[in-house]
Amino acid sequence: MDYIRTSSDNLVIYKSFHSPSRSASELWTQNLRWVKLSQQHIPRYIEDAGSEDQGFESTLLAVSDICGYSTVFQRGTTPAFIFKESSSAPRVIGLSGKPVKGLTSFHTSNCQRGFAYLDSTDTLRISQLPPQTHYGHLGWATRRMPMDAEVHALAYHPAGLYVVGTGQFEEYQLDPSETYHYELPKEDMSFKPKIERGVLKLLDEKSWTIIDTHVLDPQEVILCIETLNLEVSEVTHQRKDLIAVGTSIVHGEDLATKGCIRIFEVITVVPEPDRPETNKRLKLIVKDEVKGAVSAISGLGTQGFMIMAQGQKCMVRGLKEDGTLLPVAFMDMQCYVSDLKNLPGTGMLAMADAYRGVWFTGYTVSFLITVTRPYEI
C-alpha cells in the first residue's frame, strides 16, 4: 500500500500489483503497477488551514501498537487514522478535535496502548481507543453487543439513547375462551409451539447497557420504530421528541391482521444505585389499535404531524392533548407500504410499496396528493 496526501488535504491510497506477473528471480519492483483505491474520508475545511501545516515535511506517521493496531496517522488540519484488517482494505477514520501537529504512542499503567498528540493550540492530549471495538472492517468504530434476540427495528433518540425493537419466543397455549377460537377444544400437550412477542429495549449509548424494557402484548411483533418531533399541544403548539412504534398483531391465517401504533416519551426518573445511566425510562402515552399492520412511520409537513402505513392505506395523524391520535388525511395504496421517507419541512414524501414501486407524494394542510405515478424498481 502507498499513501499520498495532496495539497488540498485529500488522502489518496494506492495498491500495488505486477503486470505481467514477475518471476521469483526478478526484482520486486519489476513490472510494478498501481491502482487507486476508493475511500470515503473527506478533508475538513478550515479557513486558516494554510498556517497549520507550515514546517511539516510529512503529515503521515507510522505508529505501532495503538490498542493492538499498527496504524498510519495523518496529522494536519484533517487528522485521521488508517486502519487495516487482514481481510479488508485500508479504512480511514477521522480524529475529532482541532488540527494535530504531532502524535506518538503512549503506554502506561493508566493508559495502556494509547497515544499522545499535540493540537494546534499547543495542548498535549493523552487518549485511548475504546476497547472491544473494531475499526478496520467497515471504516467505522464498531462494537458487537449481544441482544439475545433478533433485532427487527432500531432508532436513535436525541437524549443519547437507542431504541431497539426485538422479539422473544414463548410457548403458545390455545385458550378456548378466546373470541377468535371459541369453537376449538382445549389442548393438552407437552410440546407446545413457539410464538414471538415484541420487546422494546432502551439502550444507553455511553455505557452500552439496557436501562429499560417494555414487553408488548402476546402475538404482537415490532415492524418499525421512528423518533419523531411531534406537536403535543394544540394550544401552545409545544413539540417533543417522541418514539413511535408500529406493530402487527397476528392471530392466524384465518383471521385478519391487526396492528397497533404506540407512542412513547422518554422521561427522567430516579436512577438505580451505582447506575446513573438508568435515569431514563419509556412512558407509554398513546396506544391505538388499527385495522392492518403498521408497517412504516414517518414525520410529515411542518405542523408536527406523523404519517403511518396501516394495511393498504396511509394515514396522516396528529397527537392531541388527551393522548389520542386525530386523523388528518389519508391515501389509499395499491398494496401495503414497506417504507416512508420524507423531506423535512417540505411536505414531500417517498413511499416504497411491496411491489418495489416508489410513490412520490406531496402533503398540504388537509390533503395528501399523489404528485407522480409509482416507479417500478
N, C-alpha and C positions, 0 to 999 in steps of 0.2 A: 504494500500500500504506500501511496505517496500523498502528502497533504500540502496544499498550497493555499496561502491567504492572499487575496487580491487587494488592490488599492482601495476598493470600496468595502473592505472588511468581509467579503464573501469567503467562505471556506469551500475549496474545491478538492474532492477526493478522487484519486485515480487508482485503478487496479492494473497491475502488470500482468502480461501474458506473452507467450512466444508464438510467433507466426512467421514461417513454419516452425514446427516443434524442433527443438535443439536436441542434439545427442548428448550423451553423458560426458563425452570428451571435450565438448565445446564450452566456451566461457558462458557464464550465466547471462551476461549482457548481450550475447549473440541473438539476433532476431527479436530483440525485446520491443514490445509494443505496449501502449497504454490505452485504457478505456475509462471514460468518465463515469463515475457512479452518481446516482441521484440521491439527494438528501434534503430534508425539509427545514434545515436550520436557516433562519433569516437573520441577517445582521441587524443590530439595534441602531436606531437613529439617534444621534446626539449632536446638538448644534456645534459644540466646541470639540468635536471628535479629533480635529487635526492637531490640537495641542496635547492630546493624551499620549500619542504614540511617538513623539519626538524622542530620539535617542534609543529606540528599540531596534536592535539589529534583527531579531527574530521574535515572533509572537507565539511560536509553537514550542512547548516544553514537554519533554518526555518525563513522566513521573511513574515510579514503581510502587506497587502495593498500596493503593488507596482503597481501603475496605476490600482488599483481595483482588483489585483490578490493577493491571499495568495499563496506564492510560496516557494519552496525549492531551495536554491542556493548551487552549488558545487564550492568551492574555490579550489585553487591549480593551477597546470600548465594547466588544461583544464577547465576554468571557464564556468559554464552553469547554466541556469535557468530551473527548472522543472515546467511546467505549466499543468493544467488540467481543462477542462471544465466539466460541469455536464453530458454532453453527449459524452465524449471522454475519451480515455485512456491517461495516462500521456505523455506529449511531452517534449523533451529536446531540448532547443535552446541555442547554444553557445554564449558566450560573447567575442567579438573580442578584441584584445589587448594583453597585457602582462599578466603573471600569477598573480593571485589575492591572497593577504594574508588575507584580511578580508573585509566584506561587511555589511552594515546596512541600514535600511530605513532612508530616509531624506525627510522632508516635511517642506517647507517654502512657502511664498507668490510667490517667484520667481521660485521655483522648487516644484510643487505640486505632492505629491505621488511619489517622485523619490527615488533614492538610492545613497549612497556614498560608495566608495571602495578604498582600498589601494593596489596598484600593487607592483610587485617585486622590483621596483626602489624607493619604499617609496614615491610615488607620490599619493596624495589624489585627486581623481576624483569624481565629482558630476555629475550624469547622470539622464536621464529620458527616460522612454519608449515612443516611438511615440504614440500620442493619436489616437483614432479611428482605432485601429489596433487589430486584434485577433491573439493570439499566441497558444492557446490550442487545436484548432480544427485539424489542419493538421501537426503541428510541424514546421510550417513556420510562419514568420511575414506576415500576410495577411491583406489587406485593400480593401474594396469594393469601387469601383468608378463607378457610373452610366454613361454609354456611350450613352444612349437614342437611341440605335440601336443595332442590332445583330452583334456580332464580328465574322468575318469569318477567319481572319488570324492575326498573331502577330509576330513581330521580334524586336530584340534589336540592337541598333546602338552604337558603342563604344563612341560616343560623349555624352553619358548619356541620350539617347532618346529611346522611344518606338514608333514603327511604327505600328499603328493599322488599319486593314482593316475592315471597317463597310459598311453598306448599308442604304440608305434612300428610302422610298417608296414615289412615286409621281404618279399623275394621268397620264394615258396614253390616248392620243388622236390619232386616226388613221388619218394619213395625206395622202391624195390621191397622192400627189406629190412625195411620196417615190418611189424609183425604185422597191422595193420589192412588194408593194401592189398598183400599179397604177390602176388596173382594178376595185378596190373596190370603192363604192360611199362614199362621205363624211358623217361622222357620226355626229349626233347632239343629245347628250344625257346628262342628268343631273347627272346620277350616273355612273361615269367613273371607269374603272378597275384601280387597283394599280399595278405598276411595280417597281422593285427595281433598283436603281442606286448606284454604288460603291462610297464610300467616304473614302479617306485616311487621317488619323489623326495622327499628331505628338504630342506625349505626353512627357513632361519633367519628368524625374524620381525623381527629388527632390521636385518640387512644386506640382506635380500631376495635372497639368493643360494642356489643349490643347493649343499649341502655333502655330499650322499651320494646315490648312485643304486643301486638294486637291480633287476636285469633278471630277469624271470620266465622260465619255460620256454616253448618255442615253442608257439604257438596257445593260450596261457593269458592270459586277459584279466581285468582287475580289475573287480569288481562293487560292492564295498563296503569301507569302511575305518572302524574304530572304535577309539578309545582307551579301554581297559577297565582297571579296577583289579581285578586277579585275584590269587587266592591262589596262591603259587608253592611253598609248602612245606606238606605235610600234618602235619609235626611241630611246627614253630614258628608256623605259620599266618601267615607273613610275606606281605605283599601288595606288589605293584609295579604301576606304570602301564605297561601293555604295549599294543602296537599289533596289532590283529587285522585281517587282510586276507582277504576272501573272493573267490575267483576261479572262473572257469569255463574248462574245457578242452574245446574244440570241435574234433573231428576230421572232421566232415562230417555231412550229414543222414542218412546211412545207419548211423551209429553212435550209441550212447547218450552223452549228455553227462555228463561227469565234472566234479568240482570239487575244490578244494583250500583248506584253511584254513591260513594261515600266521600265526605269532605272532612279532613282533619285539620286541626290547628295545633301548632307546636307551642306549648305553654311552659312556663318556668315553675318548678316545684322545688321543695327542699331536697337536696341531694342525699344520697346514702353516705354513711360514714366512710371516709377514706376513698370516696369515689366522686370527686367534684364534677365529673362529666355527666353524671346522672341527674343533673338539674333540669333536664328537658324531658317532656312527655308528650304523647299524642293524645289529643282530646277530640272525640268524635262530635261534630256539630251538625252534620247532615247525613241522613241515611234515607235514600229514596229508591224504592224498588220499581223497576220499569219493565215493559214488555220487550224482550230481546236482550241479548248480551251487550254490555257496554264495552265495545272493542277499541275505542280510541277517544282521547280527550285532548282539548287544546284551548288556549285562550283566544279571544276574538274581539276585534274592534278596540275602541278607546274608552268604552263605558264600563269596563271591568266585568264583562260577561264571559261565559265559557260556552264551548260547543262540544257536544258529546255525540258519538255514533252509537245508536241503540238499534240493533237489528238492521233493517233496510231503511233507516231514517236517521237524519242528523238534526239534532235539536239544539237551538241556542237558548241558554237558560241563565237567569240572574239570581244571585243569592239575596234572600230577604232577611230582615232583622229577626224574624221569628224562627229562623232555622229551616226554612223551606226554599225550594228552587222554583222560581217563577218562569214558565215558558214564555219565550220572546218571539222566536221564529223557528221554522222547521223547513226541511227539504227532503223530499223523497228520493231515494237512491235505487239503482237497478239491482244492487246486491249490497252485502254488508261492507262497511269501510274498515280497512285494516290500519290506516294511519292518517293523522291530521297534522298539517304543518301550516302555521300562519305567519304572515309578515307583520310584526308588531306595529301597532299604531296605524295600519293602513286599511284594515277590514278585508284584506285579501287572504285567501286560504287555498291550499292544495289538499285534495282528498285522494287517497290511494285506496282502490277497491280490491276485492278478492280476485277479479279477473285481470289484475295487473294493469289497470287503467288509471289515469290521473285526471281528476276534475279540478279545474281552476275556477274558483268562485269568488264573488265579492259580496260583502255584507254592508247594508246600510242600517239605519236606526230600527226599522221594522220589517225588513225584507232580507231574504237570503237568495241571491240571484246567481244563476249559472252564467259566467262570462264566456266560457268557451266549452266546446264539447269535450268529452273524455278522450284522452290519448292512450292508445294501446302501446304497451312496452314490449 
